[in-house]
Amino acid sequence: MEYMNKTNKFNNRKETILFFIISLLFFVTITAFDPFISSYAKDLGFDSVIIGSIIGISGIVALLTRLPIGVFSDMLHKRRLFIQMGLLITIVMWTLAFFIPNATTLYLGKISDGLTGSTWVIYNVMFASYFGVKEAAKAVAILGVASPVGSILGTTIGAVVANSYGYRYSFLVAVAAAIIALILTFFTKDLSIKGVKVKYDKKILVEQITDKKIWVISVLATIALMVTIGTRDTFTPLVATDLGANPLLIGMLANTHLIIYGLAAGLCGALFYKKIGLMNTAILGAVLQGVIIILIPYAENLTMLFLLQAFQGFGYGLIFTVVTSWAVENIPEIKQSTRMGLFQSLYSAGMFLGPVLIGILIEVFSRSTGYLIMGALSIASTILIKTSIKRSKKEASNEEYPLEEMLMERK
C-alpha cells in the first residue's frame, strides 16, 4: 500500500510538472504577438477604430464562449479535449494570418485568441485535480505563476523575433508554442473526470446567473480590464512607437506591466489585505490605475513611459486581484467551472469595450481625450465599490471574512 501511494504521488508529480509546462506554453500562445498587433495593424494602414476592434474582438468571443465551455466541461467531463481544440484553432488561424496578412485574417487570429483563452478555466480545474480537493487552493496558487511567467516568456520571445524579422513573425512564436502544447496534452491524464459521482445539475447554472454578487464583482472586473486592454495592449504600444521604441522595447514595456502586476498581486495577500482590507485595496488600485492612465499620453520620453506603465501595472494588480478573490471564494468544486466561466465571460466584455471605446475616442477627439476618459472610468469604479461592498466587522479586525458579509443586499 505504501509503495502504491509513493507511485501515485510520483505519477501525479510528473503530471503536475507536465501540465504546468503546458500552461506556460498556453500563455506564450496567447501573448507572443499581443504587444505588436496594434503597431502591425497601423503599418498595414488601419485607423484607430479598426485597430481597437481587432484587439477587442477576442473579448466578444470570450464573452460568448467562456461560460458555455465551463458548463459543457462540467457536464461532459472531457476537459482535455476542450484544451486541445483551443490550441488547434490557434495553430490554424495564426498560421493563416502569417501567410495572408490583412484585416480579415487578423480578426480571425484574435477570434481564435478569444476561443483559446476561454479554455483557461479548464486548465485550473485539471491542474487542481492532480493535488486533490484538500490542496486545491495550493494548486491554484502554483498555477497562478504560469500567467505572468508564461506571458513574459511569450512577449520576450515574440519581441526578439519581431525585432529580427518583423511584427508578423511573432505569430509563428504563438503557433510553435501551441503545437508543442498540443503534443504534450496527449501525455496528460484528466484526473478531474475520475471518480465523479455527482451528476452536473443544471440548476447550478441558474443559481450562478441569478447570484447578484457575481454580477457586481464582474462589473468591477470589466471596468478594470477594459481600461487595461484599451491602453496597455492597444494604444500604449503606439505611444511607445511615437517615442522611438522598437519591437524589443515594446515587448519590454509589456513585460514591465506584467512583472509589476504580479508583484502587486503577491503583495495583496501578504500586505495590503492585512493592512487596509480588500475594499480599500481595490479602491487604491482603481484610483492609481486611473490617474496613471490619464498621464500616459503626456509621457515625454520612454523612461517616463516605462515608469508610468509600471505604476499602472501595480494599480491593476491590486484591483483585479481583489475582484478575483471575491469571485472564487467558498465555491464548491462541482460549481467551480460554471462560476468561473460566468465570471470570466462577463468581464471579457471589457476586453472588447476597452479597445473599441478608446479607439473611437482617439479617432473622433484625440489620444489624450481617450486616455482621460478611460482613466476617469477606473476612478469612477470606486463609487460602485463603496456603494455595493462594505467592510465586515472581521475585516475591520484584519481577519478573514466571507464574501457574503462584504456584499450589501441591494433592494
Secondary structure, DSSP 8 states (H G I E B T S, - for coil): -HHHHHHHHHHHHHHHHHHHHHHHHHHHHHHSSGGGHHHHHHHTT--HHHHHHHHHHHHHHHHHHHHHHHHHHHHH--HHHHHHHHHHHHHHHHHHHHHS-SHHHHHHHHHHHHHHHTTHHHHHHHHHHTT-GGGHHHHHHHHHTHHHHHHHHHHHHHHHHHHHH-GGGHHHHHHHHHHHHHHHHTT---GGGTT--S---THHHHHHHT-HHHHHHHHHHHHHHHHHHHIIIIIHHHHHHHTT--HHHHHHHHHHHHHHHHHHHHHIIIIIHHHHHHHHHHHHHHHHHHHHHHHGGG--SHHHHHHHHHHHHHHHHHHHHHHHHHHHTT--HHHHHHHHHHHHHHHTHHHHHHHHHHHHHHHHT-HHHHHHHHHHHHHHHHHHHHHHB---HHHHTT----GGGTB----
